[in-house]
Amino acid sequence: MNKPITIAIDGYSSCGKSTLAKALANRLNFAFVDTGAMYRAVCLYFLRSKLDWKKLSTSEIEAVLDKIAITFEYNSLKNSSDTFLNGENVEEEIRGKEVSQAVSELSQLKAIRSRMVGLQQKVENRSGLIMDGRDIGTKVFPNAELKLFMTADPAIRVQGRFNELKRSGKQVSLEEVAENLKSRDYNDTHREENPLRKAADAIEIDNSYLNQEEQLQLVLRILTEKGLI
Protein backbone atom coordinates (compact mmCIF):
# COMPACT_ATOMS: atom_id res chain seq x y z
CA MET A 1 0.00 0.00 0.00
CA ASN A 2 1.57 3.27 -1.15
CA LYS A 3 -0.42 5.55 1.14
CA PRO A 4 -3.02 5.19 3.89
CA ILE A 5 -6.42 4.56 2.34
CA THR A 6 -9.94 5.15 3.62
CA ILE A 7 -12.67 2.51 3.39
CA ALA A 8 -16.22 3.85 3.74
CA ILE A 9 -18.93 1.34 4.64
CA ASP A 10 -22.55 2.48 4.47
CA GLY A 11 -25.83 0.62 4.61
CA TYR A 12 -28.96 -0.22 6.53
CA SER A 13 -29.13 -1.12 10.21
CA SER A 14 -28.15 -4.66 11.19
CA CYS A 15 -26.52 -5.53 7.89
CA GLY A 16 -23.16 -6.42 9.39
CA LYS A 17 -21.38 -3.13 8.68
CA SER A 18 -19.58 -2.90 12.01
CA THR A 19 -18.75 -6.61 12.05
CA LEU A 20 -17.12 -6.31 8.64
CA ALA A 21 -15.38 -3.05 9.53
CA LYS A 22 -13.86 -4.50 12.70
CA ALA A 23 -12.70 -7.64 10.90
CA LEU A 24 -11.07 -5.58 8.15
CA ALA A 25 -9.42 -3.27 10.68
CA ASN A 26 -7.96 -6.24 12.55
CA ARG A 27 -6.75 -7.95 9.39
CA LEU A 28 -5.26 -4.82 7.80
CA ASN A 29 -4.17 -3.08 11.01
CA PHE A 30 -6.32 -0.06 10.11
CA ALA A 31 -7.99 2.33 12.53
CA PHE A 32 -11.74 1.79 12.90
CA VAL A 33 -14.31 4.42 13.86
CA ASP A 34 -17.83 3.32 14.77
CA THR A 35 -19.88 6.39 13.81
CA GLY A 36 -23.09 4.74 14.95
CA ALA A 37 -21.67 4.58 18.46
CA MET A 38 -21.02 8.32 18.31
CA TYR A 39 -24.67 9.08 17.56
CA ARG A 40 -25.77 6.57 20.20
CA ALA A 41 -23.58 8.23 22.82
CA VAL A 42 -25.07 11.64 22.01
CA CYS A 43 -28.55 10.12 22.21
CA LEU A 44 -27.75 8.58 25.60
CA TYR A 45 -26.65 11.97 26.93
CA PHE A 46 -29.92 13.58 25.84
CA LEU A 47 -31.97 10.75 27.34
CA ARG A 48 -30.10 10.79 30.63
CA SER A 49 -30.49 14.57 30.83
CA LYS A 50 -34.20 14.25 30.01
CA LEU A 51 -33.81 16.73 27.17
CA ASP A 52 -36.47 16.71 24.46
CA TRP A 53 -34.53 17.54 21.31
CA LYS A 54 -37.78 18.18 19.42
CA LYS A 55 -38.38 21.22 21.64
CA LEU A 56 -34.86 22.64 21.52
CA SER A 57 -33.58 25.29 19.15
CA THR A 58 -30.47 24.74 17.06
CA SER A 59 -28.41 26.95 19.37
CA GLU A 60 -29.67 25.05 22.42
CA ILE A 61 -28.75 21.72 20.83
CA GLU A 62 -25.30 23.04 19.96
CA ALA A 63 -24.87 24.15 23.57
CA VAL A 64 -25.66 20.61 24.74
CA LEU A 65 -23.21 19.15 22.24
CA ASP A 66 -20.49 21.39 23.68
CA LYS A 67 -20.83 19.41 26.93
CA ILE A 68 -20.30 16.04 25.24
CA ALA A 69 -16.97 14.33 24.69
CA ILE A 70 -16.87 10.98 22.89
CA THR A 71 -13.77 8.81 22.85
CA PHE A 72 -12.90 5.22 22.00
CA GLU A 73 -10.58 2.97 23.98
CA TYR A 74 -9.31 -0.44 22.92
CA ASN A 75 -10.62 -3.36 25.00
CA SER A 76 -8.12 -6.22 24.79
CA LEU A 77 -10.62 -8.71 26.23
CA LYS A 78 -13.06 -8.09 23.36
CA ASN A 79 -10.43 -7.25 20.76
CA SER A 80 -12.41 -4.12 19.89
CA SER A 81 -12.97 -0.57 21.08
CA ASP A 82 -15.39 0.58 23.78
CA THR A 83 -17.26 3.87 23.58
CA PHE A 84 -16.74 6.44 26.34
CA LEU A 85 -19.10 9.34 27.03
CA ASN A 86 -17.41 12.08 29.06
CA GLY A 87 -14.96 9.53 30.41
CA GLU A 88 -17.54 6.84 31.24
CA ASN A 89 -17.63 3.50 29.44
CA VAL A 90 -21.15 3.36 27.94
CA GLU A 91 -20.57 0.62 25.38
CA GLU A 92 -23.27 -1.65 26.80
CA GLU A 93 -25.81 1.07 27.58
CA ILE A 94 -25.76 2.63 24.11
CA ARG A 95 -26.73 -0.73 22.58
CA GLY A 96 -29.86 -0.98 24.70
CA LYS A 97 -33.49 -0.74 23.65
CA GLU A 98 -34.10 2.85 24.79
CA VAL A 99 -31.22 4.28 22.77
CA SER A 100 -31.97 2.05 19.77
CA GLN A 101 -35.54 3.34 19.62
CA ALA A 102 -34.54 7.01 19.81
CA VAL A 103 -31.21 7.35 18.01
CA SER A 104 -32.55 7.34 14.45
CA GLU A 105 -34.88 10.28 15.16
CA LEU A 106 -32.23 12.25 17.02
CA SER A 107 -29.60 11.67 14.34
CA GLN A 108 -31.82 13.39 11.76
CA LEU A 109 -31.16 16.78 13.36
CA LYS A 110 -28.91 18.98 11.25
CA ALA A 111 -27.00 20.42 14.22
CA ILE A 112 -26.09 16.96 15.46
CA ARG A 113 -25.18 15.54 12.06
CA SER A 114 -23.05 18.58 11.25
CA ARG A 115 -21.13 18.25 14.50
CA MET A 116 -20.60 14.50 14.10
CA VAL A 117 -19.54 14.77 10.45
CA GLY A 118 -17.04 17.45 11.39
CA LEU A 119 -15.52 15.23 14.07
CA GLN A 120 -15.42 12.23 11.74
CA GLN A 121 -13.65 14.17 9.00
CA LYS A 122 -10.95 15.20 11.47
CA VAL A 123 -9.98 11.63 12.37
CA GLU A 124 -6.30 11.24 11.59
CA ASN A 125 -5.48 8.59 9.00
CA ARG A 126 -1.95 7.37 9.63
CA SER A 127 -2.03 3.72 8.63
CA GLY A 128 -5.43 3.29 6.98
CA LEU A 129 -8.94 4.13 8.17
CA ILE A 130 -12.24 2.25 8.13
CA MET A 131 -15.45 4.05 9.01
CA ASP A 132 -19.00 2.71 8.89
CA GLY A 133 -22.31 4.52 9.06
CA ARG A 134 -25.07 5.96 6.89
CA ASP A 135 -23.37 8.83 5.05
CA ILE A 136 -19.66 8.00 5.08
CA GLY A 137 -19.22 7.54 1.34
CA THR A 138 -21.63 10.30 0.36
CA LYS A 139 -20.84 13.03 2.90
CA VAL A 140 -18.01 12.28 5.31
CA PHE A 141 -15.46 10.82 2.89
CA PRO A 142 -16.78 11.23 -0.68
CA ASN A 143 -13.26 10.62 -1.99
CA ALA A 144 -12.66 7.37 -0.09
CA GLU A 145 -10.56 4.89 -2.03
CA LEU A 146 -13.15 2.16 -1.45
CA LYS A 147 -16.86 2.59 -0.79
CA LEU A 148 -19.09 -0.32 0.18
CA PHE A 149 -22.86 -0.35 0.57
CA MET A 150 -24.26 -3.18 2.70
CA THR A 151 -27.73 -4.65 2.29
CA ALA A 152 -29.50 -7.77 3.51
CA ASP A 153 -32.92 -9.39 3.45
CA PRO A 154 -35.13 -7.56 6.02
CA ALA A 155 -36.24 -10.80 7.69
CA ILE A 156 -32.63 -11.88 8.14
CA ARG A 157 -31.71 -8.48 9.54
CA VAL A 158 -34.55 -8.68 12.08
CA GLN A 159 -33.62 -12.18 13.21
CA GLY A 160 -29.95 -11.27 13.48
CA ARG A 161 -30.65 -8.19 15.56
CA PHE A 162 -33.09 -10.14 17.75
CA ASN A 163 -30.48 -12.85 18.40
CA GLU A 164 -27.87 -10.21 19.22
CA LEU A 165 -30.11 -8.52 21.77
CA LYS A 166 -31.10 -11.83 23.38
CA ARG A 167 -27.44 -12.85 23.73
CA SER A 168 -26.74 -9.60 25.55
CA GLY A 169 -29.61 -10.24 27.96
CA LYS A 170 -32.05 -7.69 26.52
CA GLN A 171 -35.75 -8.55 26.84
CA VAL A 172 -37.36 -7.75 23.50
CA SER A 173 -39.80 -9.40 21.10
CA LEU A 174 -39.20 -10.20 17.45
CA GLU A 175 -42.07 -7.86 16.56
CA GLU A 176 -40.47 -4.98 18.46
CA VAL A 177 -37.19 -5.51 16.65
CA ALA A 178 -38.95 -5.60 13.28
CA GLU A 179 -40.83 -2.37 13.99
CA ASN A 180 -37.66 -0.68 15.23
CA LEU A 181 -35.69 -1.57 12.11
CA LYS A 182 -38.56 -0.51 9.86
CA SER A 183 -38.72 2.86 11.60
CA ARG A 184 -34.95 3.33 11.46
CA ASP A 185 -34.87 2.49 7.75
CA TYR A 186 -37.55 5.07 7.04
CA ASN A 187 -35.84 7.76 9.12
CA ASP A 188 -32.42 7.01 7.62
CA THR A 189 -33.62 7.21 4.02
CA HIS A 190 -36.06 10.11 4.40
CA ARG A 191 -34.21 12.53 6.65
CA GLU A 192 -33.44 15.93 5.13
CA GLU A 193 -29.82 16.04 6.29
CA ASN A 194 -27.52 13.52 4.55
CA PRO A 195 -30.02 10.69 3.98
CA LEU A 196 -28.86 7.11 3.57
CA ARG A 197 -28.20 6.37 -0.07
CA LYS A 198 -25.74 4.37 -2.10
CA ALA A 199 -22.87 6.43 -3.49
CA ALA A 200 -22.61 6.22 -7.28
CA ASP A 201 -19.19 4.55 -7.06
CA ALA A 202 -19.97 2.26 -4.11
CA ILE A 203 -19.86 -1.53 -4.43
CA GLU A 204 -23.03 -3.13 -3.10
CA ILE A 205 -22.72 -6.25 -0.96
CA ASP A 206 -25.79 -8.31 -0.15
CA ASN A 207 -24.88 -9.86 3.18
CA SER A 208 -27.99 -12.04 3.53
CA TYR A 209 -26.25 -15.39 3.11
CA LEU A 210 -22.59 -14.59 3.76
CA ASN A 211 -20.93 -15.58 7.00
CA GLN A 212 -18.36 -13.30 8.62
CA GLU A 213 -15.35 -14.96 7.02
CA GLU A 214 -16.96 -14.99 3.58
CA GLN A 215 -17.74 -11.28 3.65
CA LEU A 216 -14.23 -10.51 4.92
CA GLN A 217 -12.61 -12.53 2.13
CA LEU A 218 -14.88 -10.90 -0.45
CA VAL A 219 -13.76 -7.39 0.50
CA LEU A 220 -10.10 -8.41 0.76
CA ARG A 221 -10.40 -9.73 -2.78
CA ILE A 222 -11.93 -6.45 -3.94
CA LEU A 223 -9.12 -4.48 -2.32
CA THR A 224 -6.51 -6.71 -3.92
CA GLU A 225 -8.10 -6.47 -7.37
CA LYS A 226 -8.13 -2.68 -7.09
CA GLY A 227 -4.48 -2.64 -6.04
CA LEU A 228 -5.30 -0.99 -2.71
CA ILE A 229 -3.52 -3.60 -0.57
Number of C-alpha atoms within 10 A of each C-alpha: 9 7 11 14 19 22 25 28 26 28 25 22 24 21 25 22 24 22 14 20 24 24 18 22 19 14 11 15 13 22 20 22 21 20 20 18 22 22 21 26 27 23 25 23 19 19 16 8 10 9 14 11 17 10 9 12 11 14 10 13 20 14 11 18 17 10 9 14 14 17 16 19 11 11 11 8 7 8 10 15 18 18 24 18 20 14 12 12 16 17 17 10 15 24 17 17 16 13 21 19 17 16 21 23 17 21 21 18 17 16 17 21 17 13 13 18 16 12 14 18 13 9 12 10 15 11 14 18 23 25 26 26 23 25 25 28 30 22 15 21 19 15 15 19 17 22 24 22 24 22 20 20 12 17 10 15 22 24 15 16 19 21 15 13 18 13 10 11 10 14 11 13 11 13 10 14 21 18 13 18 21 15 14 20 16 13 18 24 15 14 16 11 17 19 17 23 17 19 18 9 16 19 16 16 17 14 19 16 11 14 10 13 10 12 20 18 12 13 17 17 13 14 15 11 10 11 10 16 15
